[in-house]
Amino acid sequence: MPDSFSRHLVDPELLPMLDAFPTAVLTEAMLPGMRGRASWFPADPKDAERTDQVRRMIPGRAGDPDVEVLIYRPRGVEGSLPCILHIHGGGYVSGRADGNEAMHRPMAADLGCVIVTVEYRLAPETRFPGAVEDCYAALAWTLANAAELGVDPARVGVMGESAGGGLAASLALLARDRGEHQLAFQHLIYPMIDDRTCTRPDPHPTVGEFIWTPHNNRFGWTAILGHEPGIEGVSPYAAAARAESLAGLPPTFIATGALDLFLEENLDYARRLTREGIPTEVHVYPGAFHAFQVMRGARVAQAADRDSRAALNRFLNG
């Protein structure tokens, strides 16, 4: 048996990432170190000059603590702008809102939009529904304060990567079902949306070897659910793929890698959306594993960034 079952399928330009960031086997003891780690990419000072950043504490759900949000806005731009509510990744157990500053500042400036990003509570200290309720509180606050923020309430969408994409998808379902707020779009980058992926008896043979593995996936889902994944009764507001119907969701963008553990759950979600008549754009990048866009110099990562930015521009600016 070869040591690797999928390395031969990896885009050669992504291979250095596997050496720089070897796949770890997650344990609860590792979480403090992961959470304290600095962002992989510092913000470019030129982007800091083009944008303003504000930290705010906003009310959480009744009985929950306040929620911190970071707000980015293009400097010197007046009037009501479209808005992205961004939710960071980290397997539901790690990550920070300010960890994406290097992405948020140029995105806000280049797309001419406001970005509100949420410091939601992490698992296992906070189980479901804490994280998605924090995100819902951020959405409700953004829309209630749209005039103060200079946000067009008709052009507010949600975006996230990995677990952040899972929370974004769950938030879209929660907003639809509560009927209080309407999202203009959902932009999902290799979203973590189905707890059953790590329990299926017939796993995909060439996905999930690198970065985010079946073990890590089970760890993340167990942390947020408070029990083993894959059992009956898991809420769609925890795992969006559990929703019985996807009707009424906003236009959707989904991107994933051909070697990403989430490949099949992402493609199935896209298929279900299209069957409900939801405008859905889907991209699968060959040779790409989970979080491959960290390797910015790789052409496949650059293509994924271009596709993502183009879709966001259409969502935000028509």
Residue pairs with C-beta under 8 A, 6 or more apart in sequence:
4 209
5 205
5 206
5 209
6 206
6 207
6 209
6 210
6 259
7 15
7 18
7 209
9 206
9 258
9 259
9 287
10 18
10 210
10 259
10 287
10 289
11 286
11 287
11 288
11 292
11 298
11 300
12 287
13 295
13 297
13 298
13 299
13 300
14 287
14 288
14 289
14 292
14 295
14 298
14 300
14 301
16 295
17 292
17 294
17 295
18 210
18 289
21 211
21 294
23 209
23 210
23 211
23 213
24 30
24 216
25 213
25 215
25 216
26 91
26 93
26 215
26 216
26 219
26 220
27 219
28 124
28 223
31 93
31 94
34 90
34 93
34 94
35 94
35 95
35 96
35 122
39 96
39 98
39 99
39 100
39 101
39 102
40 294
41 102
41 103
42 102
43 101
43 102
43 105
44 102
44 105
44 106
47 102
47 105
47 106
47 109
48 105
49 75
50 74
50 75
50 105
50 106
50 109
51 72
51 73
51 74
51 75
51 104
51 105
51 108
51 109
52 72
52 73
52 74
52 75
53 70
53 71
53 72
53 101
53 105
54 70
54 71
54 73
55 68
55 69
55 70
55 71
56 68
56 69
56 71
57 66
57 67
57 68
58 66
58 67
58 68
58 69
58 137
58 138
58 141
59 66
59 67
59 137
59 141
60 66
60 67
60 133
60 134
60 137
61 133
61 134
61 136
61 137
64 130
64 133
64 134
64 137
65 121
67 118
67 119
67 120
67 134
67 137
67 138
68 97
68 118
68 119
69 97
69 116
69 117
69 118
69 119
69 138
69 141
70 97
70 98
70 101
70 104
70 115
70 116
70 117
70 119
71 114
71 115
71 116
71 149
72 104
72 105
72 107
72 108
72 114
72 115
72 117
73 81
73 108
73 114
73 115
73 149
73 150
74 81
74 108
74 109
74 112
74 113
75 109
77 112
78 150
79 150
80 146
80 150
80 151
80 152
81 112
81 113
81 114
81 150
81 151
81 152
81 155
82 111
82 112
82 113
82 114
82 151
82 152
82 155
82 156
82 157
82 184
82 315
82 316
82 317
83 113
83 114
83 115
83 116
83 142
83 146
83 149
83 151
83 152
83 155
83 156
83 157
84 107
84 113
84 114
84 115
84 116
84 156
84 157
84 158
84 159
84 187
84 312
84 316
85 116
85 117
85 118
85 135
85 138
85 139
85 142
85 156
85 157
85 158
85 159
85 168
85 171
86 100
86 104
86 115
86 116
86 117
86 118
86 158
86 159
86 160
86 164
87 117
87 118
87 120
87 135
87 158
87 159
87 160
87 164
87 165
87 167
87 168
87 171
88 95
88 96
88 97
88 99
88 100
88 117
88 118
88 160
88 161
88 164
89 95
89 160
89 161
89 162
89 163
89 164
89 165
89 192
89 291
90 122
90 162
90 163
90 164
91 162
91 163
91 192
91 212
91 216
91 217
91 219
91 220
91 223
92 122
92 123
92 131
92 163
92 166
92 192
92 220
92 221
92 223
92 224
93 122
93 123
93 124
93 219
93 220
93 223
93 224
94 122
95 122
95 163
95 164
96 119
97 117
97 118
97 119
100 117
104 115
104 117
107 113
107 115
107 309
107 312
108 114
108 115
110 309
111 309
111 312
111 313
111 316
111 317
112 316
112 317
113 316
114 149
114 150
114 151
116 138
116 142
116 149
118 134
118 135
118 138
119 134
120 130
120 131
120 132
120 134
120 135
120 167
121 130
121 131
121 134
122 131
123 131
123 220
123 223
123 224
124 222
124 223
124 224
124 226
127 224
127 225
127 226
128 224
128 225
128 226
128 235
128 237
128 238
129 235
129 237
129 238
131 167
131 224
132 167
132 170
132 171
132 174
132 237
132 238
135 158
135 167
135 168
135 171
136 171
136 174
136 175
136 178
139 156
139 158
139 171
139 175
139 181
139 183
140 180
140 181
142 149
142 151
142 156
143 151
143 153
143 156
143 181
145 151
146 152
146 153
146 156
154 184
155 184
155 315
155 316
156 183
156 184
157 183
157 184
157 185
157 186
157 187
157 250
157 315
157 316
158 168
158 171
158 172
158 183
158 185
158 186
158 187
159 165
159 168
159 186
159 187
159 188
159 189
159 312
160 166
160 167
160 168
160 169
160 187
160 188
160 189
160 191
161 189
161 190
161 191
161 291
162 189
162 190
162 191
162 192
162 212
162 262
162 290
162 291
163 192
163 220
164 189
164 191
165 188
165 189
165 190
165 191
165 192
165 193
166 191
166 192
166 193
166 239
166 240
168 186
168 187
168 188
168 191
169 186
169 188
169 191
169 193
169 240
169 269
170 193
170 236
170 237
170 238
170 239
170 240
171 183
172 183
172 186
172 240
172 249
172 250
173 236
173 237
173 240
173 243
173 249
174 237
175 181
175 182
175 183
176 248
176 249
182 250
183 250
184 250
184 251
184 315
185 250
185 251
185 252
185 253
185 315
186 249
186 250
186 251
186 252
186 253
187 252
187 253
187 308
187 311
187 312
187 315
188 252
188 253
188 254
188 255
188 266
189 255
189 256
189 293
189 308
190 255
190 256
190 257
190 260
190 262
190 266
190 290
190 291
191 240
191 254
191 262
191 266
191 269
192 217
192 220
192 262
193 239
193 240
193 241
193 262
193 265
193 266
193 269
194 239
194 240
194 241
194 242
194 262
194 265
194 268
194 269
195 221
195 225
195 229
195 230
195 234
195 238
195 239
195 242
196 229
196 230
196 239
196 241
197 203
197 214
197 217
197 261
197 262
197 264
197 265
198 214
198 215
198 217
198 218
198 221
198 229
198 230
199 218
199 228
199 229
199 230
200 230
203 214
204 263
204 264
206 259
207 258
207 259
207 260
207 261
207 262
207 263
207 264
208 214
208 217
208 259
208 260
208 261
208 290
209 259
209 289
210 259
210 289
210 290
211 289
211 290
211 291
212 260
212 261
212 262
212 290
212 291
213 261
214 261
217 261
218 228
218 229
221 229
221 239
222 228
222 229
224 238
225 234
225 238
229 239
234 242
235 242
236 242
236 243
236 244
240 269
241 265
241 268
241 269
245 276
246 269
246 272
246 273
246 276
246 278
247 276
247 277
247 278
248 276
249 273
249 276
249 278
250 278
251 278
251 279
251 280
251 315
252 270
252 273
252 278
252 279
252 280
252 281
253 280
253 281
253 308
253 311
253 312
253 315
254 266
254 269
254 270
254 280
254 281
254 282
254 283
255 282
255 283
255 284
255 285
255 304
255 307
255 308
256 262
256 263
256 266
256 267
256 283
256 284
256 285
257 263
257 284
257 285
257 287
257 288
257 289
257 290
257 292
258 284
258 285
258 286
258 287
258 288
259 287
259 288
259 289
259 290
260 266
260 288
260 289
260 290
261 290
262 290
263 284
266 282
267 282
267 284
270 280
270 282
273 280
274 280
281 311
283 304
283 307
285 292
285 300
285 303
285 304
286 300
287 300
288 300
288 301
288 304
292 298
292 300
292 301
292 304
293 301
293 304
293 305
294 301
295 301
296 302
296 305
